Amino acid sequence: MKRHLTRHLLQAALLACSCGIQPPASGQASSCELEISTSESYIDGRVNAAGIRPGDTICLLPGTRSFLWIRYLHGTAEAPIVIRNSIGGVNITDFYYGLKIDSCSHVKLSGKGVPYIDYGIKIHDINGGGMSIEGLSTDVEVEGIEITGTVFVGIFAKTDPDCDFLSTRDKYVMRNISIHDNYMHQTGMEGMYIGSSFYTGYIINCDGHDTLVYPHVIRGVQVYRNRVEYAGWDGIQVASSDSGCAVYDNYVAYDSDSAVYNQMSGILIGGGSGCDCYNNTVTDGKGVGINVFGLGNEKIYNNLIIRAGMTFPDPYPLISGIYFGDVVTLPGASFLVANNTIISPKVFGIHFKNTESSGNLAVNNLIMGPGDGFFDGTNLVVQENCTFQSLDFNQFVDPPHGNYDLKASSQCVNNASPMIYFNLGFDIKSRSRPFAWVNDMGAYECHDSSLLSAEARYREDDIGLQVTQLGRTGTVRISFVLPDESFVSINVFGITGKAVTNPVGETMLPGKHILDRTLSDLNSGIYLCTVITGSIIYSKKFHLIR
């Protein structure tokens, strides 16, 4: 139903000659309050879109235009203003920028206005940046956009401080930026540049005076289900997003194509960010698979990273599967890097160089065929990972065709720490984890039905003892499965073989048992947990982090 139709048609008719707006034709795009023709390059909430209200829809008629500038539109969280393609595809090309969202709030730009077109707004062959979210804009969603052939960035979202000092950190916060289901390829610089990379501040000159300014932060960034290929610099960069940030389910291929030093990664979690990064695929780029320079307390998990840096010419020492570095780290913050599958990284699988964090843990990762080694860095506890010095593609279903799902016969199946505390109950395909009995290592949880029948046989000769620490407390969780009713004795020993706890013993019924033990009197270090059932002793080494 068209709301305010008479008013909008009158405005459209009055502005048609000067602004190129076409009134809606009978029966055409019936859900649109306003239609914009290809001859109109501005949608302005103070002029030709002055009648637009929260919840209204503005439709872009099909055809080619040189640029589009959207400004001064303000919806609400409950009723955003929607700008979408109508009837067919929209092409924006041959200008020094493609599309701007400027001084707007609560708007949604969608290229999904026509069901049979995945990317109904295409921005291509631009002599500058493809698309921007700027001018103190906030609460913006972008979907269904294709951007290619830009000289600069595909999409950027930020307002850099200038001499008006309106966008400095103390005065402005950008919120709730959602960028999903878009396709960026052959961009001259980053595929996406979200937030300022100068979190620690920089100098601008105003009236001859140098002033240190701190760029604004973004709270609430969601970057997901995007496809980024052949970005000249980083594929996806998110920085200065200090809370509510997640980068997930993206596909990044052939990143860092221009091979510009310090601008080379598939995904970059930049300074000032607190982003979880998961369920992404990064393949065949010249740069680091995932670069992490965030604030800490971040989880990097369920990512598939293939041949990071292998196409970059020697020498280049820092190209690894996942790299952690310093910008600003919160006091006491830590990083978790878990359940990643990393195949043939140029240097290390996981390269940890953040010296300000503590309690960092690498667990349940699958690393195969690294150039120099599986892990590097002294500030990282490495526990229960599945590693292969050379390539062993028999572990996977069909790696030549990009399928790195685990075979049921893989040694990485049913062999991981349970990760109960970190709540990582799904894999890169969003399937439940674990499937059969114990978690698998790497990004994929094997869901082969044969594992269900194999579970009983596995329990007959192994209780599946697992020990995992609950956060950075002194409590560890001990889990195992008993095939029969047994008297069980549990104890913990130090690395020298001396018992550091009093044994606990009781009769237990068949099935899975989970027990928590408090070890608050013990220092950080390596310990051994033993479970004795009858005459059989089972043991598991674990790291305690305090």
Secondary structure, 3 states (H helix, E strand, C coil): CCCCHHHHHHHHHHHHHHHCCCCCCCCCCCCCCEEECCCCCEEECCCCCCCCCCCCEEEECCEEECCEEEECCECCCCCCEEEEECCCCEEEECCCEEEEEECCEEEEEECCCCCCCCCCEEEEEECCEEEEEECCCEEEEEECEEEEEECCCCEEECCCCCCCCCCECCCCCEEEEEEECCEEEEECCCCEEECCCCCCCEEEEECCEEEEECECCEEEEEEECCEEECCCCCCEEECCCCEEEEEECCEEECCCCCCCCCCCEEEEECCCCCEEEECCEEECCCCEEEEECCCCCEEEECCEEECCCCCCCCCCCCCCCEEECCCCCCCCCCEEEECCEEECCCCEEEEECCCCCCCCEEECCEEECCCCEEEECCCCEEECCEEECCCCHHHEEEHHHCEEEECCCCCCCCCCCCCCCCCCCECCCCCECCCCCCCCCCCCCCCCCHHHHHHHHHHHHCCCCEEEECCCCCEEEEEEEECCCEEEEEEEECCCCCECCCCEEEEECCEEEEEEEECCCCCCEEEEEEEEECCEEEEEEEEECC
